[in-house]
Amino acid sequence: MGVGIRMPRPRRFTLEEYLVIERKAATKSEFYQGTILAMAGGLPEHGLITSNIIAALWNGLGRGPCRVYSSDLRVAVGGGDASSTRTLL
């Protein structure tokens, strides 16, 4: 019978701790239920595709109430409806 190894539990962060860390970080990350997860960086081709899509959406929306943002915007998503989403600056 093998000997069990006890692994330490990963540290849980508060949203406020995450925002402090994220603002100083050189790479992008995602905050999910107290865990900070690394996000992959994009390629120049990805950036070009994203820019083209944003331009097309912006042109198509006209002066309506909707806005188009890039993937660099920090947002907090609540219980699944748009009213609980907020921008984190």
Wavefront OBJ file of the C-alpha trace (Angstrom):
o trace
v 0.000 0.000 0.000
v 1.378 3.436 -1.042
v 1.811 6.428 1.170
v -0.571 9.286 0.466
v 0.920 12.697 -0.157
v -0.961 15.651 1.192
v -0.893 18.545 -1.265
v -1.362 22.101 -0.007
v -4.594 23.775 -1.012
v -4.196 26.554 -3.566
v -4.526 30.032 -2.111
v -7.828 31.809 -2.698
v -7.681 35.518 -3.538
v -10.264 38.233 -3.053
v -11.384 40.316 -6.031
v -9.539 43.307 -4.569
v -6.277 41.299 -4.268
v -6.658 40.098 -7.848
v -7.124 43.647 -9.166
v -3.955 44.834 -7.403
v -1.975 41.909 -8.850
v -3.495 42.246 -12.337
v -2.753 45.962 -12.614
v 0.948 45.307 -11.955
v 1.248 42.116 -14.044
v 3.047 41.912 -17.389
v 0.661 39.178 -18.569
v -3.120 38.866 -18.612
v -5.005 36.672 -16.189
v -8.563 35.745 -15.299
v -10.153 35.672 -11.852
v -12.525 32.770 -11.226
v -13.940 31.939 -7.791
v -10.838 33.078 -5.913
v -8.359 31.509 -8.327
v -6.114 33.474 -10.690
v -5.719 31.735 -14.049
v -3.173 32.688 -16.726
v -4.554 33.709 -20.113
v -2.809 33.068 -23.404
v -1.427 35.980 -25.398
v -2.613 36.714 -28.909
v -0.786 36.682 -32.230
v -0.636 39.712 -34.563
v -3.075 37.957 -36.898
v -5.518 37.545 -34.018
v -5.216 41.240 -33.214
v -5.959 42.160 -36.831
v -9.034 39.923 -36.949
v -10.260 41.396 -33.660
v -9.738 44.953 -34.922
v -11.644 44.226 -38.126
v -14.562 42.696 -36.203
v -14.682 45.650 -33.788
v -14.694 48.116 -36.718
v -17.478 46.211 -38.493
v -19.597 46.033 -35.324
v -19.015 49.700 -34.507
v -20.030 50.742 -38.012
v -23.108 48.513 -37.906
v -24.319 49.721 -34.511
v -24.652 53.365 -35.525
v -25.682 55.650 -32.682
v -27.537 52.990 -30.713
v -27.061 52.282 -27.000
v -24.697 49.331 -27.549
v -20.912 49.641 -27.381
v -18.043 47.523 -28.682
v -14.947 46.903 -26.533
v -11.696 45.044 -27.125
v -10.687 41.991 -25.109
v -8.449 44.153 -22.882
v -11.366 45.507 -20.862
v -11.742 44.035 -17.393
v -15.320 43.069 -16.596
v -17.012 41.260 -13.759
v -19.816 38.928 -14.768
v -22.453 38.181 -12.192
v -25.282 35.692 -12.251
v -25.567 35.420 -15.997
v -27.572 38.494 -16.898
v -26.267 41.745 -18.375
v -27.512 43.834 -15.445
v -24.977 42.184 -13.117
v -21.983 42.864 -15.400
v -19.733 45.770 -14.491
v -16.521 47.293 -15.769
v -13.475 47.008 -13.488
v -10.994 49.826 -14.080
l 1 2 3 4 5 6 7 8 9 10 11 12 13 14 15 16 17 18 19 20 21 22 23 24 25 26 27 28 29 30 31 32 33 34 35 36 37 38 39 40 41 42 43 44 45 46 47 48 49 50 51 52 53 54 55 56 57 58 59 60 61 62 63 64 65 66 67 68 69 70 71 72 73 74 75 76 77 78 79 80 81 82 83 84 85 86 87 88 89
